[in-house]
Amino acid sequence: MAAYGGPVFDMAVKQFEVIADYLCIQQDARARLLMPKRAVTVSCPIHRDDGTTAVFEGYRVQHHLTLGPTKGGTRFAASVDLGEVAALAIWMSWKCALVGLPYGGAKGGINVEPSSLSKRELEALSRRYMQEMIPFVGPHTDVMAPDMGTNEQIMAWFMDTYSMYQGQTVTEIVTGKPVSAGGTLGRREATGRGVAHLVRRAADELKMRLSGATAVVQGFGNVGSIAALELHNMGVKVIAVSDHTGALYRPAGLDIPELVKYAGSRVSLDGYSNGLILDSAEMLTLPCDVLIPAAVERVIDAKIAGNLRCRILAEGANGPTTPEADRILEKRQREIFLIPDILCNSGGVVVSYFEWVQDLQRLFWEEEEVMRREYQLLDRAFERVLARSRRDKVFNRTGAMAIGVERVRDAKDTRGLFP
């Protein structure tokens, strides 16, 4: 796979090989399951506000279209490269298959620090990226969504750009849009709500009371902040949170509603309180009942895995735990209950699917209906993962990924290989 590389992609490959060995998939069948169907790299030139021209590199990877169109977020970050995007597309495939959605996985992004752009420059770059992607995407080919560094407004620009090219409004080309532009109620909160809901399911399995329990949330963006707020409303004491500007710690519990309001108005936790500052490196190993890594990939390595002091590890981010750390967590699974990322953060793609369906039908649901359906699919996937892990006495990640990989494999086998 010479086109791809880097630590994140290597991690996705190692995870797949573990599952392929567990499922006894023949060597000659593995590349067809793992190799992305299509990868696109584009140049996105824009005029800067100072009159200069800047060119940014953009990517889109579509892993497979066997079960339906591909689905996945679009990330604007300085760390974005083709290998990372490919890995995220692969994980999205297993995630969609695990929760039973008729999608393959995709991911896209631009290598840019969005905070370095003015609003006009951000709009220009967003529209140029979508314009370059038009030959490769569509409501029945590849449906985009927000991710790190993108939001509802950028999705609205994507949708408008695609619609202008088509000569008609095509709301179903992206999800995660504002409700006023064809979005669905509950989409912005869906991932964080799903994380908190699955923490509650795990606590029920462990016969652990959440009222009075403690939680640590790494990453206070859209996923982490909503998950923290939902846990707070369940009576959990969220004792530490962090974002890219630093970490806050209060053993008696932080005022999460106030923090959500503060971060929402200032786009970060910076400057909230000098008296609560914690070294971010210490945060993941604080004693707590629930640990939620909801930031970026590969934050839990082997050393940290050996020092974790949580009862439930709920992976709100994609790929937060390295394969080396997994080997340690597998040995500690009696101590630490893992909710793997492809299950834990799948609420976002579940409700994105609902948005796509509503846009296609031009029939919209109330937020209570969206939440009810989201939790129904999450509960079903949670129960399947637990049943598989217990039946075969395997790690929860192995059980979850096996379900996803099997569904894709079976669909490919049924459809056959086009001559």
Secondary structure, DSSP 8 states (H G I E B T S, - for coil): -TT--SHHHHHHHHHHHHHHHHTT--HHHHHHHHS-SEEEEEEEEEE-TTS-EEEEEEEEEE---SSSSEEEEEEEETT--HHHHHHHHHHHHHHHHHTT-S-EEEEEEEES-GGGS-HHHHHHHHHHHHHHHGGG-BTTTEEEEE-TT--HHHHHHHHHHHHHHHTS--GGGBSS--GGGT--TTHHHHHHHHHHHHHHHHHHHHT---TT-EEEEE--SHHHHHHHHHHHHTT-EEEEEEETTEEEE-TT---HHHHHHHHHHHSS-TTS-GGGEE-HHHHTTS--SEEEE-S-SS-B-HHHHHH---SEEE--SSS-B-HHHHHHHHHTTTT-EEE-HHHHTTHHHHHHHHHHHHHHHT----HHHHHHHHHHHHHHHHHHHHHHHHHHT--HHHHHHHHHHHHHHHHHHHH----
